[in-house]
Amino acid sequence: MLPHWRYVLDNLFGAVKAVSCIGATHITERVDESGAVYRADADDAAYATFQLEGGVIAHINSSWAVRVRRDDLVTFQVDGTHGSAVAGLTHCYSQHRVNTPRPVWNPDQPQTMQFQEQWDEVPDTQVYENGFKLQWEDFIRHVVENKPWRFDLLEGAKGVQLAELGLKSWAERRWVDVPALSADATGE
């Protein structure tokens, strides 16, 4: 999943500068379509922390072994000094700093605050089309008009680079810097 997260992080939050990653194969035996059991040889989870430009820290857990207990299959929580937002595939909720409650932590008492009720849903101000459809239309337009496309070989190489550095971080159990790639490095 790191190639996917690379373009999400780069385009929404800032360029990836370093990664610390660990992977796992939580489900070691699988069952194929005919019912035969086989030993899994692919990782089914990656847990990564990223340092982004501008001092942003991102942490992403990607696992096929997760049971969903949140608003959506994918959720992004972005926390800042002035507030936070949690966005899923179709809804977004926010909480401004001035609206953030001050709970009292007491491990001997059940929590009385209903934290999810303290967030405001961000209203829909426009209808968004399917993102995959829009990407296909953009690509087809690029082909037909013979114009540069923003997701070129260099962008693909960045995704592969992050996957390789994530594997290196996992193997060496350490932070790994992500050097900038240039078009020359990809042969473009």
Backbone torsions as a table, in degrees:
resi	resn	phi	psi	omega
1	MET	NA	-14.4	-176.6
2	LEU	-60.5	-36.3	175.3
3	PRO	-60.1	-38.3	178.1
4	HIS	-65.3	-46.7	-177.3
5	TRP	-67.1	-25.6	-179.9
6	ARG	-58.4	-50.4	-177.7
7	TYR	-72.9	-28.1	175.7
8	VAL	-65.8	-50.2	-179.1
9	LEU	-63.2	-50.3	-178.1
10	ASP	-57.3	-41.0	-172.8
11	ASN	-89.2	-17.4	-179.9
12	LEU	-108.6	-33.9	-169.7
13	PHE	-124.2	-28.0	-179.9
14	GLY	145.1	156.5	-178.1
15	ALA	-62.4	138.7	179.5
16	VAL	-73.8	126.9	-178.9
17	LYS	-109.1	-27.3	-179.5
18	ALA	-157.4	156.9	-179.3
19	VAL	-139.9	143.0	169.1
20	SER	-127.9	121.4	-170.3
21	CYS	-139.5	146.2	169.0
22	ILE	-136.1	138.9	178.3
23	GLY	-115.0	171.3	-179.7
24	ALA	-158.6	155.4	168.3
25	THR	-114.7	95.7	-176.3
26	HIS	-77.8	-34.0	179.5
27	ILE	-106.4	100.4	-171.2
28	THR	-83.9	-19.7	176.0
29	GLU	-122.7	137.0	179.9
30	ARG	-122.6	169.0	178.6
31	VAL	-125.5	126.5	-179.2
32	ASP	-83.5	-177.9	-174.6
33	GLU	-61.6	-26.4	179.9
34	SER	-93.4	4.4	176.9
35	GLY	91.4	1.2	179.9
36	ALA	-78.5	134.5	179.1
37	VAL	-85.1	137.6	176.7
38	TYR	-140.0	156.0	179.3
39	ARG	-78.4	127.2	179.6
40	ALA	-71.9	134.1	178.3
41	ASP	-119.8	16.9	178.9
42	ALA	-124.0	144.0	176.6
43	ASP	-67.4	142.1	177.3
44	ASP	-116.0	8.2	178.3
45	ALA	-153.8	147.0	172.7
46	ALA	-139.9	131.1	179.0
47	TYR	-118.9	113.9	-172.1
48	ALA	-133.9	143.2	172.2
49	THR	-116.2	136.0	-176.1
50	PHE	-122.7	139.2	168.2
51	GLN	-99.2	125.9	-178.2
52	LEU	-111.1	163.0	176.6
53	GLU	-60.1	151.8	179.9
54	GLY	81.4	9.4	177.9
55	GLY	81.7	8.9	-179.7
56	VAL	-76.1	137.1	174.1
57	ILE	-112.8	130.0	177.6
58	ALA	-123.6	140.5	176.3
59	HIS	-128.2	126.6	-178.1
60	ILE	-128.9	126.0	172.3
61	ASN	-104.6	122.2	177.6
62	SER	-121.8	116.2	-178.4
63	SER	-148.3	134.5	174.1
64	TRP	-81.5	-4.3	-177.4
65	ALA	-102.1	17.4	-178.0
66	VAL	-94.0	137.8	170.2
67	ARG	-98.9	130.3	-170.9
68	VAL	-75.2	124.0	169.5
69	ARG	-137.0	69.8	178.7
70	ARG	-160.5	-175.4	-174.9
71	ASP	-71.4	-24.5	-172.7
72	ASP	-152.5	169.4	178.5
73	LEU	-63.7	-34.6	177.7
74	VAL	-126.4	129.9	174.6
75	THR	-133.8	143.7	176.2
76	PHE	-119.0	124.9	174.1
77	GLN	-110.7	124.8	-180.0
78	VAL	-117.6	119.8	-178.6
79	ASP	-113.5	133.0	176.7
80	GLY	-133.2	176.4	-178.5
81	THR	-70.0	-23.2	-178.0
82	HIS	-102.6	-2.7	179.2
83	GLY	162.2	-177.2	-178.5
84	SER	-139.8	158.4	174.5
85	ALA	-140.6	145.5	174.2
86	VAL	-126.4	117.9	-177.5
87	ALA	-118.9	134.9	171.5
88	GLY	-107.8	-157.5	-179.1
89	LEU	-74.8	-26.9	-176.1
90	THR	-130.7	-9.5	-178.2
91	HIS	-135.9	153.3	176.7
92	CYS	-136.5	136.6	178.6
93	TYR	-124.1	147.3	-179.8
94	SER	-135.0	158.8	174.9
95	GLN	-143.8	116.0	179.3
96	HIS	-76.8	155.6	-179.8
97	ARG	-54.0	-42.6	-177.3
98	VAL	-69.6	-17.2	179.0
99	ASN	-99.4	3.1	-177.8
100	THR	-78.1	122.4	-179.0
101	PRO	-71.9	164.4	177.1
102	ARG	-114.1	86.3	179.9
103	PRO	-72.6	151.8	174.1
104	VAL	-98.3	125.4	-178.0
105	TRP	-89.3	119.1	177.2
106	ASN	-140.1	104.9	-176.8
107	PRO	-66.2	-11.1	-179.2
108	ASP	-92.5	-6.1	-177.8
109	GLN	-124.4	142.8	174.2
110	PRO	-64.2	145.7	179.4
111	GLN	-70.3	130.4	-178.4
112	THR	-95.9	-18.8	179.7
113	MET	-77.5	140.5	174.4
114	GLN	-99.2	88.8	-170.6
115	PHE	-59.1	-39.9	-177.8
116	GLN	-65.8	-27.7	179.1
117	GLU	-73.4	-10.5	-176.2
118	GLN	-93.4	8.4	179.1
119	TRP	-106.0	148.6	178.2
120	ASP	-103.2	134.0	175.4
121	GLU	-74.2	132.6	176.7
122	VAL	-74.8	123.9	-176.2
123	PRO	-69.1	148.2	173.8
124	ASP	-74.7	121.2	177.6
125	THR	-108.9	-6.8	174.8
126	GLN	-157.5	158.9	178.2
127	VAL	-93.0	128.1	179.2
128	TYR	-99.8	134.5	175.9
129	GLU	-77.9	167.1	178.1
130	ASN	-58.2	124.3	-177.3
131	GLY	-61.6	-37.4	179.3
132	PHE	-66.4	-39.6	177.4
133	LYS	-61.7	-44.5	-179.8
134	LEU	-62.8	-39.1	177.8
135	GLN	-65.0	-41.8	177.6
136	TRP	-61.9	-44.7	179.0
137	GLU	-61.0	-41.2	178.4
138	ASP	-63.0	-42.6	179.5
139	PHE	-66.1	-44.9	-179.9
140	ILE	-62.4	-41.2	177.1
141	ARG	-60.0	-41.7	177.5
142	HIS	-60.0	-43.9	-178.8
143	VAL	-67.1	-48.3	-176.4
144	VAL	-65.1	-41.7	-176.7
145	GLU	-89.2	-4.8	179.8
146	ASN	52.9	47.5	179.3
147	LYS	-113.2	158.2	178.3
148	PRO	-58.7	147.8	178.1
149	TRP	-115.7	137.6	-174.5
150	ARG	-66.6	-26.0	179.2
151	PHE	-98.4	69.7	-175.4
152	ASP	-89.7	-169.2	-178.8
153	LEU	-59.0	-37.5	179.3
154	LEU	-61.2	-42.5	178.5
155	GLU	-64.9	-39.0	176.1
156	GLY	-64.5	-40.6	179.1
157	ALA	-63.2	-34.9	177.7
158	LYS	-61.8	-39.6	178.3
159	GLY	-65.8	-45.4	178.0
160	VAL	-62.3	-42.5	179.1
161	GLN	-57.0	-46.7	-177.9
162	LEU	-65.6	-38.4	176.7
163	ALA	-61.4	-45.0	179.9
164	GLU	-65.0	-40.5	179.1
165	LEU	-70.7	-32.4	174.0
166	GLY	-63.1	-42.5	176.5
167	LEU	-64.3	-39.2	177.9
168	LYS	-64.0	-44.8	178.3
169	SER	-58.7	-43.5	179.6
170	TRP	-63.2	-48.1	-178.0
171	ALA	-63.5	-38.8	-176.4
172	GLU	-96.1	-4.5	178.5
173	ARG	52.5	54.4	-178.5
174	ARG	-158.1	167.0	171.9
175	TRP	-68.2	143.3	176.9
176	VAL	-130.0	128.9	176.1
177	ASP	-71.1	149.2	178.5
178	VAL	-110.2	100.7	-179.1
179	PRO	-71.9	151.8	177.2
180	ALA	-66.9	140.2	175.0
181	LEU	-100.4	148.2	175.3
182	SER	-118.5	165.0	178.0
183	ALA	-59.3	-31.8	178.8
184	ASP	-62.8	-35.6	-178.2
185	ALA	-69.4	-23.2	-178.1
186	THR	-97.7	-4.1	179.0
187	GLY	84.1	10.2	179.3
188	GLU	-74.6	NA	NA
